[in-house]
Every structure is written in structure tokens, then in C-alpha cells.
Amino acid sequence: MASTTFSGPVTSTNGFIGALTGNVTGNVTGNIAGTGRTTHATTAAINATATATAAEVATGYITSTSVGTVTITLPTGTLLGAALGAAKGTVFDLYIDNTAGASTVTVAVATNGILSAAAAAGSGAGAGLLTVPSGVTGVGCFRIMFSSATAYVFSRIA
């Protein structure tokens, strides 16, 4: 494998293969190769019922410390797709951390956001798959799968 020096941002649609040597400056977000760990250089806080901005969702990690019930509505497929540079087949994981909250957080989708069959089935009985409890068990992992650059399917995965 040849060595190459880059100046400025570098992106890849299929991931990078090989070893990283030298100094890295700035924020690194994503899967750390070989560890199975994901880090989030930035997070967003939503402590009242609101529609999350595309930039907040793009952090991949939203916290809530509210004492009252919160509903977080995701942005439209168009806004979220643009913020993530999404295309058909793009997959993005979103964590909602309510461990410091005192009430339930519920997640909802907006225009061009569709609940997966499992999430839709679970949402009828108290929205179990779309809620994140408060306290020590209050972390939920959700997957956003784009069927086009402007439409996504939303599902809970943990």
C-alpha cells in the first residue's frame, strides 16, 4: 500500500482500509477500526418537546435531562438526508441518552420518515419501541436507514 499525504477533509464512500500513522487533529467520529466502539465527538441536548435539527441528529448522540416528559421529533427526510449526505442505502445510528432525566423521552418521525414495521407495531401499546425510560436503563439506540436521499425508515435496535 502506498503512502499518501492529504491536506483538507478526506471522505470515503466505502470506508478506509489500512493503518493510520502520524498525528490526527480535530474530531474523530465513527467506528474505531477493529474495536467495535463508536465515539461521538459532539452531542446535542434536548430537554423539552421539540423537533430536533438535522445538525443535532447528525451528532449521533442526543441527551435529555428533563424532569418532564419529552417528545423529540426527528427532522424531515429532506433536511436529515442533506445534513448526513445521505443516499439510498445510507445507514445512521442515533443514540438517545436519558440516564440523567426524570421522565420518559419519546421519539417521533416527521415528513418522509417512516417507522419500521417493528417500531410501528410496538408504538401502538404505549410506544414501547419509541420511548426511552429515565434512569440507569435510559439509553436507546435507533437506526435510520435511507431509502433515498430524502426519505428514511426509523427503527429501534437496542
trRosetta pair geometry for C-beta under 8 A, 3 or more apart (Angstrom, degrees):
i j d omega theta_ij theta_ji phi_ij phi_ji
1 18 5.4 178 165 -110 167 130
6 10 5.0 42 138 -66 167 126
12 15 5.7 -120 108 14 128 3
12 16 5.4 154 9 -59 158 73
16 20 7.9 57 121 -64 141 103
20 24 6.9 23 158 -60 131 125
24 28 6.5 23 150 -56 138 128
27 41 3.3 86 -163 -168 117 165
27 42 6.9 -9 -144 -24 159 91
28 32 7.9 71 133 -90 124 89
28 39 6.8 45 98 75 84 126
28 41 6.5 135 52 -62 35 122
29 39 6.4 -127 -124 90 49 75
29 40 6.1 38 -130 -125 103 42
29 41 4.9 -93 -65 0 96 102
29 42 7.9 -47 -77 22 132 75
29 60 6.9 152 -175 16 126 141
30 38 6.6 -70 176 -138 21 83
30 39 7.6 -12 43 48 32 73
31 35 7.7 179 179 60 73 83
31 36 7.3 -27 -153 -133 104 20
31 37 7.2 137 -147 77 59 39
31 38 5.5 -40 -86 -89 58 79
32 35 4.5 0 89 36 102 128
32 37 5.2 -7 34 70 112 93
32 38 7.5 -175 -3 -94 78 28
32 39 6.6 50 -38 -6 111 107
38 60 7.5 -112 154 151 127 145
38 93 7.2 -54 -136 73 179 135
40 43 5.8 74 126 -72 129 82
40 59 6.1 68 -171 162 116 82
40 60 5.1 -150 -109 79 115 108
40 61 4.1 71 162 -4 176 135
40 95 7.5 -120 -40 38 148 126
42 59 4.8 -98 98 -130 88 112
42 61 7.9 172 104 52 46 104
43 59 5.4 137 -123 150 26 141
43 61 4.3 -61 -116 98 93 106
43 62 6.9 162 -175 -95 85 25
43 63 5.8 45 154 -12 132 105
43 97 7.9 -27 -156 28 139 129
44 52 7.2 101 114 -149 150 108
44 53 8.0 -155 -141 49 154 91
44 55 7.6 133 -83 115 137 73
44 56 3.6 119 -153 -148 171 86
44 57 7.7 -44 26 -44 150 28
44 59 4.9 160 -19 25 95 145
44 61 7.2 150 23 89 69 57
44 62 4.9 -26 73 -110 94 77
44 63 7.3 180 88 23 43 71
45 62 7.3 147 -100 -164 20 66
45 63 5.0 -29 -106 70 73 94
45 64 7.1 138 -161 -89 66 40
45 65 7.2 -19 -154 7 113 99
46 50 5.8 -136 -156 53 111 116
46 52 6.0 -68 -71 -93 152 93
46 56 6.7 76 -52 179 113 149
46 62 5.6 -3 12 -175 109 118
46 63 7.6 152 27 76 61 44
46 64 5.7 -36 79 -88 70 93
46 70 6.8 140 124 176 92 139
46 72 5.4 88 108 -103 153 116
47 64 5.7 151 -99 -148 53 69
47 65 5.7 -27 -110 53 114 70
47 66 4.5 153 -167 -65 71 90
47 70 6.8 -108 -171 -94 26 144
48 66 6.4 144 -72 -102 47 134
48 68 7.8 30 -117 68 68 112
48 70 6.3 -147 -147 -118 13 101
49 69 7.7 23 -60 113 107 73
49 70 5.5 -168 -68 -149 59 56
49 71 4.6 27 -128 44 99 80
49 72 7.6 -139 -137 -66 48 41
50 72 6.8 -2 66 -119 68 62
50 73 7.3 -126 118 30 35 86
51 72 7.8 110 -126 -169 25 53
51 73 4.4 -40 -106 75 73 106
51 74 7.6 -18 -157 87 76 8
51 75 6.6 97 166 -87 102 59
51 110 6.7 53 -139 -69 118 135
52 56 4.5 -124 -171 82 95 128
52 57 5.2 104 126 -50 130 92
52 62 6.7 -60 -116 -101 140 151
52 72 5.4 35 -38 -174 110 102
52 73 6.9 -168 9 78 75 47
52 74 5.9 -22 47 -118 112 42
52 75 6.2 -94 87 -34 75 83
53 56 4.6 102 54 1 79 100
53 57 7.2 -150 92 0 45 84
53 75 6.4 37 -167 -66 25 127
53 79 7.9 -105 -168 156 56 133
54 57 5.9 -57 -150 41 34 108
54 58 6.0 41 151 -28 67 109
54 75 4.6 -59 -68 32 74 168
54 79 4.4 -142 -56 148 127 94
54 80 5.0 -165 -122 -93 97 48
54 82 6.8 -1 -172 69 166 87
54 83 3.4 173 152 -28 119 149
54 84 7.7 -124 -176 -24 103 78
55 58 5.5 -52 -143 33 31 117
55 59 7.4 46 154 -32 58 89
55 83 6.2 -140 -68 -142 49 136
56 59 6.2 -42 -169 9 35 111
56 62 6.2 55 161 -98 100 111
57 60 7.8 56 163 -66 47 32
57 62 7.3 -24 -99 -48 49 124
57 74 6.2 68 -91 -142 145 88
57 75 6.3 -125 1 10 140 106
57 80 6.0 -30 82 -122 149 106
57 83 7.2 103 69 90 99 148
57 94 6.1 -35 -159 -112 83 134
57 144 7.9 51 172 -28 125 160
58 80 7.8 180 -60 -147 85 70
58 83 4.8 -118 -59 146 132 118
58 84 5.9 -166 -110 -76 97 77
59 62 7.1 119 70 -65 115 66
60 92 7.3 -125 -102 179 91 94
60 93 6.5 45 -152 89 103 70
60 94 5.9 -136 -147 -110 47 53
60 95 6.4 40 151 17 71 89
61 94 7.7 -173 -70 -160 31 57
61 95 4.8 -3 -112 64 71 107
61 97 6.7 17 -172 -8 89 116
62 72 6.7 115 131 -143 156 165
62 94 7.1 11 3 -180 104 101
62 95 7.2 176 28 92 62 58
62 96 5.3 -16 70 -113 98 67
62 97 7.1 179 90 24 44 75
63 97 4.6 -28 -106 72 73 105
63 98 7.6 157 -160 -78 54 39
63 100 7.1 20 -177 38 112 114
64 70 5.3 -147 -156 50 146 159
64 72 7.6 -128 -65 -46 134 125
64 96 7.1 5 -1 -176 110 92
64 97 7.3 168 21 86 66 55
64 98 5.0 -10 62 -105 103 81
64 100 7.8 -177 94 68 44 81
64 101 4.8 15 110 -71 89 132
64 105 5.0 132 42 -80 159 137
64 132 7.9 126 37 82 127 127
65 100 4.4 -24 -111 108 93 108
65 101 5.4 -148 -130 -81 24 63
66 69 7.7 -69 115 55 131 5
66 70 4.8 123 35 -46 155 122
66 101 5.3 9 49 -137 62 104
66 102 7.0 -113 109 38 49 79
66 103 6.2 -59 106 46 94 103
66 105 7.6 119 40 -80 118 93
67 101 7.6 -165 -76 -167 27 67
67 102 4.3 4 -129 51 57 132
67 103 6.4 69 159 -9 30 109
68 102 7.8 18 -33 76 27 98
68 103 5.4 -25 178 28 15 156
69 103 4.8 -100 -69 145 51 132
69 104 5.6 3 -124 61 86 81
69 105 7.8 168 -163 -87 55 34
69 106 7.4 17 -179 -2 98 104
70 101 7.4 -96 10 -141 125 145
70 103 7.1 128 -4 89 78 104
70 104 7.6 -156 38 103 67 48
70 105 4.8 -15 72 -114 103 77
70 106 7.2 -179 95 27 52 67
71 105 7.6 154 -94 -165 27 56
71 106 4.7 -22 -110 70 77 100
71 107 7.7 164 -161 -89 62 17
71 108 5.9 21 179 -6 107 117
72 96 7.1 -174 38 -119 149 130
72 105 6.3 14 -5 -177 108 105
72 106 7.3 176 25 85 66 47
72 107 5.4 -23 70 -110 94 66
72 108 7.2 173 87 25 43 73
73 107 7.9 139 -97 -167 28 50
73 108 4.5 -30 -106 75 75 103
73 109 7.3 97 -158 -158 73 2
73 110 5.5 85 163 -60 105 96
74 80 6.7 5 164 -64 103 145
74 107 6.9 40 -38 -176 98 95
74 108 7.0 -152 7 91 76 49
74 109 5.3 -17 43 -120 115 54
74 110 5.7 -136 83 2 67 92
74 113 5.5 131 80 -106 122 164
74 144 7.7 166 -153 -100 155 130
74 154 6.8 179 9 -92 158 148
75 79 4.1 -93 159 85 127 125
75 80 4.7 153 78 -51 107 91
75 83 7.6 70 67 4 155 137
75 110 6.0 -62 169 32 18 142
76 79 4.8 89 56 11 85 100
76 80 6.8 -166 85 -1 40 90
76 110 4.8 -85 -78 109 55 123
76 111 4.5 -7 -123 66 102 93
76 112 5.5 62 -176 39 79 108
76 113 7.1 -139 -142 -23 35 99
76 150 7.9 -8 141 -171 94 85
77 80 6.0 -61 -137 46 27 104
77 81 5.6 31 163 -23 66 114
77 110 7.7 -156 -21 84 62 87
77 111 6.8 -102 10 111 87 65
77 112 2.8 -95 14 118 125 120
77 113 5.7 179 -57 -56 88 64
77 146 7.7 130 -157 -127 102 87
77 148 7.8 55 159 71 133 88
77 150 4.7 88 120 162 104 53
77 151 4.3 16 -170 -97 163 34
77 152 5.2 179 -117 3 97 82
78 81 6.0 -56 -140 37 20 111
78 82 6.5 19 159 -17 59 108
78 111 7.8 -10 6 100 99 106
78 112 6.2 95 -23 38 74 157
78 150 4.4 11 -88 -143 65 104
79 82 6.0 -59 -151 36 27 109
79 83 6.4 23 155 -17 64 109
80 83 5.7 -56 -146 37 33 110
80 84 6.2 12 162 -2 68 113
80 86 7.2 21 122 -1 76 141
80 113 7.8 63 19 -77 145 110
80 144 7.2 -96 155 176 142 153
80 152 6.6 -51 90 -8 135 142
81 84 6.3 -70 -143 49 25 97
81 86 4.0 -96 -143 54 71 117
81 90 7.8 132 -133 53 78 145
81 146 6.2 109 -108 -124 100 133
81 148 7.6 -16 -116 107 154 63
81 149 4.7 117 170 165 138 57
81 150 4.9 -113 25 -91 157 39
81 151 7.6 8 -54 2 138 29
81 152 7.2 -173 -66 -42 93 105
82 85 7.6 24 -173 -72 28 38
82 86 7.8 -54 -30 27 20 88
82 149 7.8 65 -66 164 57 99
84 90 6.5 138 126 155 123 147
84 92 5.8 -70 -139 -67 152 152
84 146 7.9 -167 86 -48 134 138
85 90 7.8 168 97 -111 62 153
86 90 4.0 -137 -142 51 82 157
86 92 7.4 -75 -91 -25 116 125
86 146 4.3 156 175 -65 127 164
86 149 5.5 150 97 -139 79 55
86 152 7.5 -32 169 -75 166 110
87 90 5.6 113 47 -32 53 109
87 146 6.7 125 86 106 21 140
87 148 7.7 -47 -169 -172 44 37
87 149 5.3 -14 -109 -81 48 86
88 146 6.2 -134 -113 119 28 93
88 147 6.1 -2 -128 169 84 30
88 148 5.2 -7 -75 -101 90 40
88 149 7.1 -57 -34 -39 64 61
89 146 6.8 -30 40 75 24 90
90 145 7.6 164 88 -154 52 44
90 146 4.2 21 54 28 93 128
91 143 6.4 -17 -167 -169 96 104
91 144 7.3 151 -158 81 46 54
91 145 5.2 -7 -107 -106 79 75
91 146 7.5 -135 -68 14 38 78
92 143 7.4 145 77 -159 43 55
92 144 4.5 -19 65 62 95 104
92 145 8.0 -174 26 -74 65 36
92 146 7.8 51 1 -25 102 99
93 141 6.1 -9 -171 -172 109 98
93 142 7.1 148 -158 79 58 45
93 143 5.6 -30 -101 -100 69 67
93 144 7.6 -174 -83 18 20 77
93 157 7.3 -67 -125 38 103 138
94 141 7.5 151 80 -158 44 51
94 142 4.7 -23 66 66 94 98
94 143 7.7 176 21 -85 77 19
94 144 6.1 51 -11 -17 114 111
95 139 6.4 -10 -170 -170 102 96
95 140 7.1 159 -154 83 53 48
95 141 5.4 -22 -100 -102 75 70
95 142 7.7 176 -82 21 26 74
96 105 5.9 -152 163 104 131 141
96 107 6.4 -138 -48 -61 157 123
96 132 4.8 -148 105 -33 120 161
96 139 7.1 165 84 -153 53 48
96 140 4.7 -2 54 55 101 97
96 142 6.9 38 -9 -5 104 114
97 100 7.7 34 137 13 95 88
97 132 8.0 -118 -109 164 7 150
97 138 6.9 82 -172 119 46 89
97 139 5.2 -3 -111 -109 67 88
98 101 4.1 -43 -169 22 83 130
98 104 7.5 38 169 -145 163 32
98 105 4.7 -158 -80 2 139 123
98 132 4.5 139 7 120 132 113
98 133 6.7 179 91 98 130 28
98 134 5.2 -94 144 -101 106 55
98 135 7.9 2 116 21 86 41
98 138 3.7 -103 82 172 83 121
98 139 7.2 -174 30 -75 66 41
98 140 7.7 21 8 1 107 95
99 134 7.4 119 -133 -169 17 53
99 135 6.5 -25 -145 134 55 14
99 136 6.3 46 -140 -109 98 26
99 138 4.5 175 -75 66 48 107
99 139 6.2 -5 -45 -50 104 89
101 105 6.5 109 35 -37 176 105
101 134 4.2 -117 92 -116 86 104
101 135 7.9 -80 69 -24 69 46
101 138 6.3 -160 42 178 101 159
102 134 5.4 87 -134 -164 9 166
103 134 5.7 55 16 -36 11 135
104 131 5.1 -14 -173 -166 119 116
104 132 6.9 148 -161 71 66 47
104 133 5.9 -37 -105 -112 82 47
104 134 6.6 -103 -69 -23 40 87
105 131 6.8 147 80 -158 47 61
105 132 4.5 -12 62 55 101 101
105 134 7.9 111 -12 -68 85 74
105 138 7.8 92 17 -166 109 107
106 127 5.6 19 -134 132 116 152
106 130 5.7 43 -161 125 78 96
106 131 5.0 -29 -97 -97 72 78
106 132 7.8 -168 -76 17 29 70
107 130 5.1 -131 57 -170 79 84
107 131 7.7 -168 10 -82 74 29
107 132 7.4 59 -25 -14 102 103
107 140 7.6 -140 -14 93 132 146
107 142 6.5 -91 98 -65 172 160
107 154 7.6 -143 131 164 120 138
108 130 7.1 63 -75 177 51 137
109 113 3.0 -148 -176 117 112 123
109 114 6.8 -137 123 -31 163 10
109 115 6.2 -161 5 -56 136 74
109 152 7.9 -148 -143 83 125 96
109 154 5.1 -171 -78 12 126 147
110 113 5.2 74 51 14 50 125
112 150 5.6 -57 -171 145 158 78
112 151 4.4 -112 -170 -105 96 71
112 152 6.9 71 136 18 82 67
113 151 7.7 -167 -73 -156 32 58
113 152 5.5 -8 -116 67 69 91
113 153 8.0 142 -165 -104 54 19
113 154 5.6 24 -177 -21 101 123
114 151 7.2 26 -6 179 107 98
114 152 7.2 -172 28 97 74 45
114 153 5.1 -34 75 -108 96 67
114 154 6.9 167 78 15 39 80
115 119 4.2 -130 -171 95 98 112
115 120 4.2 132 106 -63 123 84
115 123 6.5 -47 -156 -14 163 143
115 130 7.7 -51 -121 -74 125 126
115 153 7.5 38 153 -162 8 69
115 154 5.7 -46 -107 67 49 92
115 155 7.4 110 -169 -82 58 60
116 119 4.6 88 51 11 80 103
116 120 6.8 -148 88 -7 38 89
116 153 5.3 80 -76 166 78 106
116 154 6.6 -132 -16 82 83 39
116 155 3.6 14 3 -82 141 108
117 120 5.8 -57 -144 38 28 111
117 121 6.3 28 157 -20 64 108
118 121 5.8 -55 -147 36 29 110
118 122 6.3 20 157 -11 64 110
118 129 6.6 173 135 -132 83 167
118 155 6.1 59 60 -144 108 109
118 156 7.5 -117 111 47 111 82
119 122 5.9 -61 -146 43 30 106
119 123 6.1 37 155 -34 65 107
119 129 4.8 -148 -127 113 60 134
119 130 6.2 84 -168 -63 99 94
119 154 6.3 -64 52 105 172 77
119 155 5.0 -146 -32 -121 120 57
119 156 5.8 129 -96 2 100 86
120 123 5.7 -51 -144 24 29 115
120 124 7.6 40 157 -31 57 93
121 124 6.7 -48 -171 10 33 111
121 129 7.8 56 72 3 68 143
122 125 6.9 -74 -163 46 44 89
122 127 7.3 64 128 -161 79 28
122 128 4.8 -98 178 67 103 92
122 129 3.2 80 92 -8 147 116
122 130 7.0 156 101 -13 104 79
122 156 7.5 -63 62 30 153 130
123 127 4.8 14 -143 -114 66 65
123 128 7.6 -142 -87 35 31 59
123 129 6.3 -74 -56 51 67 96
123 130 5.2 31 -101 -2 98 128
125 128 6.2 -6 88 -9 87 113
126 131 7.4 -53 142 -2 81 144
127 130 4.4 -66 -177 58 96 103
127 131 5.0 98 112 -34 98 104
128 131 6.2 -62 -133 32 22 106
129 155 8.0 -38 162 -162 128 58
129 156 4.5 -159 -178 21 88 138
130 156 6.9 -141 -78 -44 44 124
131 140 7.9 169 111 -58 30 153
132 138 5.5 84 157 -163 92 73
132 139 7.0 4 -156 -134 120 8
132 140 4.1 -116 -95 -10 108 122
133 137 5.7 20 70 88 120 99
133 138 5.1 -114 91 -92 61 82
134 138 5.0 4 -144 -83 19 146
135 138 5.3 126 54 -23 44 114
140 156 6.2 -53 -175 -138 112 108
140 158 6.9 167 -158 92 48 63
141 156 7.3 107 81 -163 52 65
141 157 5.2 -59 106 68 99 90
141 158 3.9 25 40 49 114 101
142 154 6.4 2 175 -171 119 88
142 155 6.7 162 -160 86 73 37
142 156 5.4 -47 -103 -102 76 54
142 157 6.7 141 -125 11 21 83
143 154 7.6 161 84 -152 51 43
143 155 5.2 -15 59 65 94 90
143 156 7.8 140 15 -128 77 7
143 157 4.8 61 -21 -29 110 126
144 152 5.0 0 -175 180 91 142
144 153 7.6 154 -157 74 46 44
144 154 5.7 -10 -105 -103 72 73
145 152 6.3 143 72 -160 38 80
145 153 4.8 -20 64 58 97 95
145 155 7.3 7 2 13 110 109
146 149 6.9 36 177 -101 135 22
146 151 6.9 118 -156 81 68 50
146 152 5.0 -46 -94 -96 58 83
146 153 8.0 -172 -82 16 15 71
147 151 5.1 -41 59 97 97 104
147 152 6.8 167 8 -107 78 27
147 153 6.2 72 -33 -22 108 100
148 151 4.8 44 43 33 98 97
